[in-house]
Amino acid sequence: MISPPSNLVSIGQAAKLLGVNPATLRRWEEEGLIQSHRAGLKYHRRYYESDVWKLMAKRPIQNIDITKLGQYWATQPVAPRIPSEYYCETSDQFAARFGRLATDLKRMLGENFSSLVGVIAGEIGDNSFAHNIGNWPDTPGVLFAPHLARRQIVLADRGQGVRATLQPSVPSIASDREALTVAFTKKVSGRAGEARGKGLKLVRQIVASYPIRLTFQSGKAQLILEPHSSKINISPAPYLRGCLAIIDFGPSENN
């Protein structure tokens, strides 16, 4: 596990990381599982991030809300440290862990459907490195958190975001909403990572034909692709550094 910093987080942030509500966290404190510290003018409860990680490590992996973990890591003004099993600093680390995931998916879903889920996760993860190489504004690398029991994969980066990586090729883009629309519907000539002709357009095509749901957020816009639908739903969202993708996949085609 990455050595965590000693900064304090609010009870809401700590509860979000652990996938519980604040009342549960207060109860755990009463039971001696974690200690709070009073801070600020109103002496609100605060917890050391290091203590939150230690408590997380003691909990069954199936109880950890990886969606909230991804949101937390991508939305904080300064990148918080996260457990090393969820973090890939380099593309080589991501490739190695993705290879292990592909094997597990094949065993779970069958060869055809697992390869399609893998294409989505791999494309999004590879994009994070290809579009930010040499230009990471914050922390390099990706959060990569598969949870096969929940049939969910979460990826996040603290890179430039879709709008900033598209604007050199499409200077007319004026909003995060427009950037997501272009990224998922149009092939952008000359954009890094687009040479294979795949990109997020292929991701959309796969979701339109299979029981897969994709939630993808960048900047102040969130896009949702529903299973078996090519319709794009984009709505305003709180600002997020870089990109956050949540992939929910259904049963294999044979089930």
C-alpha positions as CSV (number, residue, x, y, z in Angstrom):
1,M,0.0,0.0,0.0
2,I,1.2,3.5,-0.8
3,S,2.4,5.3,2.4
4,P,-0.5,7.6,3.1
5,P,-0.2,11.3,4.1
6,S,-1.3,12.6,7.5
7,N,-3.9,15.1,6.2
8,L,-7.3,15.1,7.8
9,V,-10.6,14.5,5.9
10,S,-14.1,15.2,7.0
11,I,-16.5,12.6,8.2
12,G,-18.4,12.8,4.9
13,Q,-15.2,12.1,2.9
14,A,-14.2,9.3,5.2
15,A,-17.6,7.7,5.0
16,K,-17.6,8.0,1.2
17,L,-14.3,6.2,0.9
18,L,-15.5,3.4,3.1
19,G,-18.8,3.0,1.4
20,V,-20.8,3.7,4.5
21,N,-22.9,6.5,5.9
22,P,-21.6,8.9,8.6
23,A,-23.7,7.3,11.3
24,T,-21.9,3.9,10.7
25,L,-18.6,5.7,10.9
26,R,-19.5,7.2,14.3
27,R,-20.5,3.8,15.5
28,W,-17.2,2.4,14.5
29,E,-15.5,5.2,16.3
30,E,-17.5,4.3,19.5
31,E,-16.3,0.7,19.0
32,G,-12.7,1.9,18.9
33,L,-12.1,0.9,15.2
34,I,-11.1,4.5,14.2
35,Q,-10.3,7.7,16.1
36,S,-11.5,11.1,15.1
37,H,-9.9,14.5,15.8
38,R,-11.7,17.7,16.3
39,A,-10.6,20.5,13.9
40,G,-11.7,23.9,12.7
41,L,-13.7,26.7,14.5
42,K,-16.6,24.4,15.0
43,Y,-14.5,21.4,16.1
44,H,-16.0,19.1,13.5
45,R,-14.9,15.5,13.3
46,R,-11.9,14.8,11.1
47,Y,-10.1,11.6,10.4
48,Y,-6.5,11.0,9.3
49,E,-6.5,9.6,5.8
50,S,-3.9,7.0,6.9
51,D,-6.4,5.7,9.5
52,V,-9.2,5.5,6.9
53,W,-6.9,3.4,4.6
54,K,-6.0,1.1,7.5
55,L,-9.7,0.6,8.3
56,M,-10.4,0.0,4.6
57,A,-7.7,-2.7,4.5
58,K,-9.5,-4.6,7.3
59,R,-12.9,-4.6,5.5
60,P,-13.9,-7.3,3.0
61,I,-13.1,-6.1,-0.5
62,Q,-16.8,-6.7,-1.5
63,N,-17.8,-4.0,0.9
64,I,-15.7,-1.2,-0.6
65,D,-17.6,1.1,-2.9
66,I,-15.1,1.5,-5.7
67,T,-17.4,4.1,-7.4
68,K,-17.1,6.4,-4.5
69,L,-13.3,5.7,-4.2
70,G,-12.9,6.8,-7.9
71,Q,-15.1,9.9,-7.4
72,Y,-13.1,10.9,-4.3
73,W,-9.7,10.4,-5.9
74,A,-10.7,12.4,-9.1
75,T,-12.5,15.3,-7.3
76,Q,-10.2,16.3,-4.5
77,P,-8.2,19.6,-5.1
78,V,-5.0,17.7,-4.2
79,A,-4.6,14.1,-5.2
80,P,-5.1,11.9,-2.1
81,R,-3.0,8.8,-1.8
82,I,-4.9,5.6,-2.5
83,P,-4.1,1.9,-1.8
84,S,-1.5,0.7,-4.3
85,E,-3.8,-2.2,-5.5
86,Y,-6.0,0.4,-7.1
87,Y,-3.3,2.6,-8.6
88,C,-1.3,2.3,-11.8
89,E,1.3,5.0,-12.1
90,T,2.6,3.8,-15.5
91,S,1.2,2.3,-18.7
92,D,3.2,-0.8,-18.1
93,Q,1.6,-1.3,-14.7
94,F,-1.8,-0.8,-16.2
95,A,-1.1,-3.3,-19.0
96,A,0.0,-5.9,-16.5
97,R,-3.0,-5.5,-14.3
98,F,-5.3,-5.3,-17.3
99,G,-3.9,-8.6,-18.5
100,R,-4.9,-10.3,-15.3
101,L,-8.3,-8.8,-15.4
102,A,-8.8,-10.0,-19.0
103,T,-8.1,-13.6,-17.8
104,D,-10.6,-13.3,-14.9
105,L,-13.2,-11.8,-17.2
106,K,-12.8,-14.6,-19.7
107,R,-13.3,-17.2,-17.0
108,M,-16.4,-15.4,-15.7
109,L,-18.1,-14.2,-18.9
110,G,-16.9,-16.3,-21.7
111,E,-14.5,-15.4,-24.5
112,N,-16.7,-13.1,-26.7
113,F,-18.4,-11.0,-24.1
114,S,-15.3,-10.7,-21.9
115,S,-13.3,-9.4,-24.8
116,L,-15.9,-6.6,-25.4
117,V,-15.9,-5.6,-21.8
118,G,-12.1,-5.6,-22.0
119,V,-12.1,-3.4,-25.1
120,I,-14.0,-0.7,-23.2
121,A,-11.8,-0.8,-20.1
122,G,-8.6,-1.1,-22.1
123,E,-9.6,1.8,-24.4
124,I,-10.4,4.1,-21.6
125,G,-7.3,3.2,-19.6
126,D,-5.0,3.5,-22.6
127,N,-6.5,6.9,-23.4
128,S,-5.6,8.2,-20.0
129,F,-1.9,7.6,-20.7
130,A,-1.9,8.4,-24.5
131,H,-3.7,11.8,-24.1
132,N,-1.7,13.0,-21.0
133,I,1.8,11.7,-21.7
134,G,4.2,14.4,-20.7
135,N,1.4,16.8,-19.8
136,W,0.0,15.4,-16.5
137,P,-1.2,18.6,-14.7
138,D,-1.5,16.7,-11.4
139,T,-0.8,13.1,-10.5
140,P,0.2,10.8,-13.3
141,G,-1.4,7.4,-13.8
142,V,-4.9,5.9,-13.3
143,L,-7.1,4.5,-10.6
144,F,-8.0,1.1,-11.8
145,A,-10.5,-0.7,-9.6
146,P,-12.3,-3.8,-11.0
147,H,-14.9,-5.4,-8.8
148,L,-16.0,-8.6,-10.5
149,A,-18.5,-9.6,-7.8
150,R,-20.4,-6.5,-8.6
151,R,-19.7,-6.7,-12.3
152,Q,-18.2,-3.3,-12.3
153,I,-14.9,-1.6,-13.3
154,V,-13.9,1.9,-12.3
155,L,-11.2,3.9,-14.0
156,A,-10.1,7.5,-13.2
157,D,-7.3,9.8,-14.0
158,R,-6.3,13.4,-12.9
159,G,-5.2,14.4,-16.4
160,Q,-6.2,17.3,-18.6
161,G,-9.7,16.0,-19.4
162,V,-11.4,15.4,-22.7
163,R,-12.0,19.0,-23.6
164,A,-8.3,20.0,-23.2
165,T,-7.0,17.0,-25.2
166,L,-9.5,17.6,-28.1
167,Q,-9.1,21.4,-28.5
168,P,-5.8,21.3,-30.4
169,S,-7.6,19.3,-33.1
170,V,-11.1,20.9,-32.6
171,P,-10.5,24.5,-31.4
172,S,-14.2,25.3,-31.7
173,I,-15.1,23.1,-28.7
174,A,-16.5,25.5,-26.1
175,S,-17.7,23.2,-23.3
176,D,-17.1,19.9,-21.6
177,R,-20.6,18.8,-22.8
178,E,-19.6,19.5,-26.4
179,A,-16.3,17.8,-25.9
180,L,-17.9,14.5,-24.7
181,T,-20.3,14.6,-27.6
182,V,-17.5,14.9,-30.1
183,A,-15.4,12.3,-28.3
184,F,-18.1,9.7,-28.5
185,T,-19.6,10.5,-31.9
186,K,-16.8,11.8,-34.2
187,K,-13.5,10.6,-35.3
188,V,-11.0,13.4,-34.7
189,S,-8.2,13.3,-37.2
190,G,-4.7,13.8,-35.7
191,R,-5.7,13.3,-32.1
192,A,-3.3,11.2,-30.1
193,G,-4.7,7.8,-29.4
194,E,-7.1,7.9,-32.3
195,A,-4.8,6.4,-34.9
196,R,-6.4,3.0,-34.6
197,G,-9.8,4.5,-35.6
198,K,-11.3,3.1,-32.4
199,G,-11.5,5.5,-29.4
200,L,-14.7,6.2,-27.6
201,K,-16.8,5.7,-30.7
202,L,-16.1,2.0,-30.6
203,V,-17.0,2.0,-26.9
204,R,-20.3,3.5,-27.8
205,Q,-21.0,0.9,-30.5
206,I,-20.3,-2.0,-28.1
207,V,-22.6,-0.6,-25.4
208,A,-25.3,-0.1,-28.0
209,S,-25.4,-3.9,-28.6
210,Y,-24.6,-5.5,-25.2
211,P,-25.8,-5.4,-21.6
212,I,-23.2,-2.8,-20.6
213,R,-23.7,0.6,-19.0
214,L,-21.1,3.3,-19.1
215,T,-21.0,6.4,-17.0
216,F,-18.2,8.8,-18.1
217,Q,-17.4,12.1,-16.6
218,S,-14.9,14.8,-17.5
219,G,-14.8,18.4,-16.4
220,K,-18.3,19.6,-15.6
221,A,-20.2,17.1,-17.8
222,Q,-21.3,13.5,-17.3
223,L,-22.3,11.2,-20.1
224,I,-24.3,8.0,-19.7
225,L,-24.7,5.2,-22.2
226,E,-27.4,2.7,-21.4
227,P,-27.3,-1.0,-22.3
228,H,-28.5,-1.8,-25.8
229,S,-28.9,1.9,-26.7
230,S,-26.9,4.2,-28.9
231,K,-28.5,7.3,-27.3
232,I,-26.1,9.7,-25.5
233,N,-27.3,11.3,-22.3
234,I,-25.2,14.2,-21.1
235,S,-25.9,16.3,-18.0
236,P,-24.1,18.9,-15.9
237,A,-21.9,17.5,-13.1
238,P,-19.7,18.9,-10.3
239,Y,-16.2,19.6,-11.6
240,L,-14.0,16.6,-11.8
241,R,-10.2,16.7,-12.6
242,G,-9.5,14.5,-15.6
243,C,-11.9,11.6,-16.4
244,L,-13.9,9.1,-14.4
245,A,-15.4,6.0,-16.0
246,I,-17.7,3.5,-14.4
247,I,-18.4,0.3,-16.4
248,D,-21.3,-1.9,-15.3
249,F,-21.7,-5.1,-17.2
250,G,-24.4,-7.7,-17.2
251,P,-24.3,-11.5,-17.6
252,S,-22.5,-13.2,-20.4
253,E,-24.3,-13.9,-23.7
254,N,-24.7,-17.5,-22.7
255,N,-26.5,-16.9,-19.4
